Amino acid sequence: MIDQDIVSYIRANVPRYGEAAVKEFLAKEGLSAADIEAAFAEAEEDDEPVGKPNIALYALVCGVLLLAGAVYLGLSGRSASDPKAVRENPEDGLGDIQVTTESPFRGHYGYILNLPPGYEAHRSFADAQKTLEVVHLCPKGTSPTNFLHEGLYGQLGILRIEATPRRVPQGTIDINAVKLWATEKLAREKSTYTSRSMAVSGMPAFIVNVEKPFKSVSAYIVGQEVRYTLLGGEENDTFTAVLSSLVEVSPHDRPGL
């Protein structure tokens, strides 16, 4: 049986990148030629032709910050509630940073998303075990020194996605555990916010729009093996496009190499 996430990805991205580019990407993800052809055949069925986006992919329109974000904040040496805080070298503790301008962007844990036009992705791991993948999406030429200024994300058009396995020593994290963690964190920070439950490509998720102490938007998503957080300065077209393009193609929870 063909994975419907793959079919949805084909329908959404063939019009943008062409059939050859999408097939090449899926092949790099480990799909066999037969599976790719079968997925394309299903995507081309009359009831939902190629190019018509899956409604589930566009159901969610906001987002940012996951449980692992706490690890990232601790390693970066600054508080999210202090947008002026900055380290002398913001790349310390993030490991080797890889930069890519390819779209669609392929994450370590088997997910894919589309880079907005004119954007590039700076990928790294925030811990020595390479468990927490941190990807900053930004307009080409943006200085990495701005990545730690969450208060500037909206002004500079920066987004950050974090991905980390659901499995932890205490068990497997589900959407309810993430909601509890986020609610407690917001209470500690005395944040003024609104939230709502959503779904992203069939994955349970919820959105948090924060007004104080500084404006931000967060989307928390729980996938098959991995949990994600997308962080941005505001809910706008760029944020929505990136979030709605997030799809799990070959999910796994093996830390980075």
C-alpha positions in Angstrom: 0.0 0.0 0.0 1.3 3.4 -1.0 2.0 5.9 1.9 -0.6 8.6 1.5 1.9 11.2 2.8 4.1 10.5 -0.3 1.1 10.8 -2.6 0.2 14.1 -0.9 3.7 15.3 -1.3 3.7 14.5 -5.0 0.4 16.3 -5.6 1.7 19.4 -3.8 5.2 19.6 -5.3 5.1 18.4 -8.9 3.6 21.7 -10.0 6.3 23.6 -8.1 9.4 21.5 -9.0 8.5 19.2 -11.8 8.1 15.5 -12.0 11.8 14.7 -12.5 12.9 16.6 -9.4 10.3 15.1 -7.2 11.2 11.5 -8.4 14.9 12.2 -7.8 14.2 13.4 -4.3 12.0 10.4 -3.4 14.7 8.1 -4.8 17.2 9.7 -2.5 14.8 9.0 0.4 15.2 5.3 -0.4 11.9 4.6 -2.3 12.2 2.0 -5.0 11.4 2.9 -8.6 8.3 0.7 -8.5 7.0 2.5 -5.4 7.7 5.9 -6.9 5.8 5.0 -10.1 2.9 3.6 -8.0 2.7 6.7 -5.9 2.7 8.9 -9.0 0.0 6.8 -10.5 -2.2 7.1 -7.4 -1.5 10.9 -7.3 -2.7 11.3 -10.9 -6.1 9.7 -10.2 -9.0 11.8 -11.5 -10.5 12.4 -8.1 -7.5 14.3 -6.9 -5.1 15.2 -9.7 -1.4 16.1 -9.4 -1.0 19.6 -8.2 -4.1 19.7 -6.0 -2.7 20.0 -2.4 -4.0 17.6 0.2 -6.3 19.6 2.5 -4.6 18.1 5.6 -1.3 19.6 4.6 -2.9 23.1 4.7 -5.0 22.7 7.8 -2.4 24.2 10.1 -1.5 27.9 9.8 1.0 28.7 12.6 3.6 27.5 15.0 6.8 27.0 17.1 8.8 25.5 20.0 9.1 21.8 21.1 10.1 20.0 24.2 13.6 19.7 22.8 13.5 23.5 22.4 14.3 23.6 26.1 17.5 21.7 25.4 18.4 24.1 22.6 17.7 27.2 24.8 19.9 25.8 27.5 22.8 25.0 25.2 22.6 28.4 23.5 23.0 30.1 26.8 20.1 32.6 26.6 16.5 32.9 27.5 13.7 33.0 25.0 12.1 35.8 27.0 15.1 37.9 26.5 15.4 38.7 22.8 18.4 41.0 23.4 20.5 38.2 24.8 23.3 37.1 22.5 26.5 35.0 22.8 29.8 36.0 21.4 29.7 33.0 19.1 26.2 31.8 18.4 27.4 28.7 16.7 29.0 27.3 19.8 27.2 24.2 21.0 25.4 23.6 17.8 27.9 21.3 16.2 28.8 21.4 12.5 26.5 23.6 10.6 25.5 22.6 7.1 23.9 25.1 4.7 21.6 24.1 1.8 19.6 26.0 -0.7 17.8 22.9 -2.1 14.1 22.8 -2.1 12.5 20.6 -0.9 14.6 20.4 2.2 15.3 16.9 3.6 15.5 16.7 7.4 17.6 14.1 9.1 14.7 12.2 10.6 13.0 11.5 7.3 10.8 14.5 7.0 10.7 17.0 4.2 9.6 20.6 3.8 9.8 23.3 1.2 12.1 26.3 1.5 10.5 29.6 0.6 11.9 31.3 -2.5 15.2 33.0 -1.8 15.7 31.1 1.5 18.4 28.8 2.7 18.6 26.2 5.5 21.3 26.1 8.2 21.2 22.6 9.8 23.0 21.4 12.9 22.6 19.3 16.0 22.3 21.0 19.4 23.7 18.1 21.5 26.8 16.0 21.4 24.7 12.8 20.8 23.2 14.5 17.8 19.6 13.8 18.9 18.1 17.3 18.6 18.2 18.5 15.0 18.0 22.3 14.7 17.3 23.9 11.3 17.2 27.7 10.8 15.4 28.8 7.6 16.3 32.4 6.6 16.7 34.7 3.6 20.0 34.0 1.8 22.8 36.1 3.3 21.3 36.3 6.8 24.0 36.3 9.4 23.9 33.3 11.8 24.5 35.7 14.7 20.8 36.6 14.4 19.6 33.0 14.9 19.6 33.4 18.7 17.6 36.7 18.7 14.1 35.2 18.7 12.7 38.7 19.1 14.1 39.5 15.6 12.6 36.4 13.8 9.6 38.3 12.6 11.6 41.3 11.4 14.2 39.2 9.6 11.9 36.4 8.3 13.8 33.7 10.2 12.1 30.4 11.1 13.5 27.6 13.2 12.4 24.0 13.1 13.5 21.5 15.8 13.1 17.7 15.4 13.9 15.1 18.1 12.7 11.5 18.7 9.5 10.9 20.7 11.2 8.0 22.5 12.9 9.1 25.8 14.1 7.0 28.7 10.8 7.6 30.5 8.7 6.4 27.6 7.2 7.8 24.4 6.0 11.4 24.3 2.5 12.1 22.9 0.7 15.2 22.0 -0.9 15.5 25.5 2.5 15.5 27.2 3.7 18.2 24.8 0.6 20.3 25.6 1.2 19.9 29.3 4.9 20.9 29.0 4.1 23.9 26.8 1.3 25.1 29.1 3.6 24.9 32.2 6.4 26.7 30.4 4.1 29.6 29.3 2.8 29.9 32.8 6.3 30.2 34.2 7.1 32.9 31.7 3.8 34.7 32.5 3.0 34.8 28.8 -0.1 36.2 27.3 -1.2 33.8 24.5 -3.9 31.9 22.6 -3.7 28.3 21.4 -5.7 25.9 19.3 -5.5 22.3 18.2 -4.8 21.4 14.6 -3.4 18.7 12.4 -0.5 18.8 10.0 -0.5 16.2 7.3 -2.5 13.9 9.5 -0.2 14.5 12.5 -1.7 15.9 15.8 -0.5 19.4 16.5 -1.4 22.6 18.2 -0.6 26.3 17.7 0.5 28.9 20.3 0.4 32.6 19.5 2.2 34.6 22.1 1.7 38.4 22.5 3.8 38.9 25.6 6.6 39.0 26.8 7.3 39.3 23.0 5.4 38.3 20.0 6.0 34.8 18.5 4.2 31.9 17.1 4.8 28.2 17.7 3.6 25.0 16.2 4.0 21.7 18.0 3.6 18.6 15.9 3.9 14.9 17.0 4.7 12.5 14.2 5.1 8.8 13.9 8.6 8.6 15.5 9.6 12.3 15.9 8.2 15.4 17.4 8.7 18.8 15.8 8.5 22.5 16.7 8.4 25.3 14.2 9.1 28.7 15.6 8.6 32.1 14.0 8.1 35.7 14.8 4.6 35.9 13.4 1.9 34.0 11.6 2.3 35.0 8.0 2.3 33.5 4.5 5.9 32.3 4.8 5.3 30.6 8.1 2.1 29.0 6.8 3.8 27.8 3.6 6.6 26.1 5.5 4.4 24.5 8.1 1.9 23.2 5.5 4.7 21.6 3.5 6.0 19.5 6.4 5.5 15.8 5.5 7.0 12.6 6.9 8.3 10.5 4.0 10.5 7.9 5.8 10.3 8.7 9.5 12.9 7.2 11.9 14.2 8.1 15.3 17.9 7.3 14.9 20.2 10.1 16.1 22.3 11.9 13.5 25.7 10.6 12.4 
